[in-house]
Amino acid sequence: MVHMASAIAILLVVISFITVSLSADSDFHTLECQSSTGHSGQPSKLDCVVKTKYNRTILKVYWKKDVQHVLTFDGGINPENGRFQFADTNWRTSKNISLLVKDTKVSDEGNYSCTVVTTLGPKKGYARFNVKAKYSQPEITSKDITEDRVDLTCVSSGGYPSGAIHWFDRLGTNWTRSTETTKTQEEDKSFQLQSTFLSADPSHAPYTCVVFNSEWKAEGEETILGTHLNKQTPIKADTTSIVAGAVVIGSLIVGLLVALLISRRRSQRPEQERIDYDYASPDPEDARVLNPPPP
């Protein structure tokens, strides 16, 4: 029994020593990764560094976006996409296995994981990669709906995350409540914003549409002047006035001519009657017909 108890005690000591040793090795072998934010069209980097007290050799590295490999080292570098590579060309010595993303795209946004295998074993780290894209310079178009009202449409695209468009008049009044806005996500996950200001009053022009990003910072604006609104309205108004004036003047002229004609006819009747009755005919029968005796 004594020998058995001694053997058990020795075994427990050995197990404890092994556990402590493994724990110590684990403490001297870590992988530190940091999340980052990139900008569309520019290079970006996801930092991951192997921290070890000893000079351990890196055997394998696996970079994944969600569940898809983007960069692999397993005796040789195998990039799944030419835009992904190690940020440090001397990474095997520096132990800096950060991921470089060239020509960042909105679709690159996501959750990334990095697994590194050294002579001490595997370690895994995680990093979130967010992407921002600036919206294009907005463009405004107008459409006349009545003689004194127009619909204004402002469009901006290529931005990410989703933003907003606001409308302001010449006094700085915000008219966004009078608008209809649609947000369309494109194949590359960027957004197109379209805002239509319904029944805008040209007398409040100029109008300005301002594009805001997801952080409510203005990224662009466009202004349409009052001279560009309802260009045909003055022409329509002048034409109507001219036609109306011509009709009135024409009516007056016709009325005056008719009145003059009637007046002349009335003035000619007594003269004609006087001449007829005073006509002296040499024929006695004519005299009796023209000048009958009184009853």
Residue pairs with C-beta under 8 A, 6 or more apart in sequence:
25 120
26 120
28 52
28 53
28 54
28 120
29 50
29 51
29 52
29 53
29 56
29 118
29 120
29 121
29 123
30 50
30 51
30 52
30 123
31 48
31 49
31 50
31 51
31 114
31 116
31 123
31 124
31 125
32 47
32 48
32 49
32 51
32 125
33 46
33 47
33 48
33 114
33 125
33 126
33 127
34 46
34 47
34 48
34 127
35 46
35 127
35 128
35 129
35 130
36 44
36 45
36 46
36 47
36 127
36 129
36 130
37 44
37 129
37 130
37 131
37 132
38 44
38 45
38 101
38 104
38 108
38 129
38 130
38 131
38 132
39 104
39 131
39 132
39 133
39 134
40 104
40 105
40 106
40 131
40 132
40 133
40 134
40 158
40 160
40 190
41 103
41 104
41 133
42 103
42 104
43 100
43 101
43 102
43 103
43 104
44 100
44 101
44 104
44 108
44 129
44 131
45 87
45 98
45 99
45 100
45 101
46 98
46 99
46 101
46 112
46 114
46 127
46 129
47 98
47 127
48 96
48 97
48 98
48 99
48 114
48 116
48 125
48 127
49 95
49 96
49 97
49 98
50 56
50 58
50 95
50 96
50 97
50 116
50 118
50 123
51 95
52 95
52 118
52 120
54 120
56 118
56 119
56 120
57 92
57 118
57 119
58 73
58 91
58 92
58 95
58 97
58 116
58 117
58 118
59 117
59 118
59 119
60 73
60 74
60 115
60 116
60 117
61 71
61 72
61 73
61 97
61 114
61 115
61 116
61 117
62 69
62 71
62 72
62 73
62 113
62 114
62 115
62 116
63 69
63 70
63 71
63 72
63 84
63 99
63 112
63 113
63 114
64 70
64 112
64 113
64 114
64 115
65 108
65 110
65 111
65 112
65 129
66 110
66 111
68 80
69 80
70 79
70 80
70 81
70 84
70 99
70 112
71 77
71 78
71 79
71 80
71 84
71 85
71 86
71 99
72 78
72 79
72 80
73 86
77 85
77 86
79 85
82 102
83 101
83 102
83 103
84 99
84 100
84 101
84 102
85 99
85 100
85 102
86 97
86 98
86 99
86 100
87 96
87 98
87 99
87 100
88 94
88 96
88 97
88 98
91 97
91 98
97 114
97 116
99 112
99 114
101 108
101 129
104 131
105 131
105 188
106 131
106 133
106 160
106 188
106 189
106 190
107 188
107 189
108 129
108 131
109 129
109 130
109 131
109 160
109 189
110 128
110 129
111 126
111 127
111 128
111 129
112 126
112 127
112 128
112 129
113 124
113 125
113 126
113 127
114 124
114 125
114 126
114 127
115 122
115 123
115 124
116 122
116 123
116 124
116 125
117 123
131 160
132 160
132 161
132 213
132 214
133 158
133 159
133 160
133 190
134 158
134 159
134 213
134 219
135 156
135 157
135 158
135 159
135 163
135 193
135 211
135 213
135 219
135 220
136 156
136 157
136 158
136 159
136 220
137 156
137 220
137 222
138 154
138 155
138 156
138 165
138 209
138 210
138 211
138 220
138 221
138 222
139 154
139 155
139 156
139 222
140 152
140 153
140 154
140 207
140 209
140 222
140 223
140 224
141 152
141 153
141 155
142 150
142 151
142 152
142 153
142 224
142 228
142 229
143 150
143 151
143 153
144 150
144 230
144 232
144 233
145 151
145 199
147 230
147 233
147 236
147 237
148 201
148 202
148 230
148 233
149 199
149 200
149 201
149 202
150 199
150 200
150 202
150 229
150 230
151 196
151 197
151 198
151 199
151 200
152 167
152 196
152 197
152 200
152 207
152 209
152 224
153 194
153 195
153 196
153 197
154 165
154 167
154 194
154 195
154 196
154 197
154 209
154 211
154 222
155 192
155 193
155 194
156 163
156 165
156 192
156 193
156 211
156 220
157 186
157 190
157 191
157 192
157 193
158 190
158 192
159 190
159 191
159 193
159 211
159 213
159 219
160 189
160 190
160 191
161 191
161 213
161 214
162 183
162 191
162 214
163 191
163 193
163 211
163 212
163 213
163 214
163 219
164 181
164 193
164 211
164 212
164 216
165 176
165 179
165 181
165 193
165 194
165 195
165 209
165 210
165 211
165 212
166 174
166 176
166 209
166 210
166 212
167 174
167 175
167 176
167 178
167 179
167 195
167 197
167 207
167 208
167 209
167 210
168 174
168 175
168 207
168 208
168 210
169 175
169 204
169 205
169 206
169 207
169 208
170 204
170 205
170 206
170 207
171 204
173 204
175 197
175 200
175 207
176 195
178 197
178 198
178 199
178 200
179 195
179 196
179 197
179 198
180 195
180 196
180 198
181 193
181 194
181 195
181 196
182 193
182 194
182 195
183 191
183 192
183 193
184 191
184 192
184 194
185 191
186 192
193 211
195 209
197 207
197 209
200 207
200 229
202 226
202 229
202 230
202 233
203 226
205 224
205 225
205 226
205 229
206 223
206 224
206 225
206 226
207 223
207 224
208 221
208 222
208 223
208 224
209 221
209 222
210 218
210 220
210 221
211 218
211 219
211 220
211 221
212 218
212 219
213 219
276 290
277 290
277 291
279 290
280 287
281 287
281 290
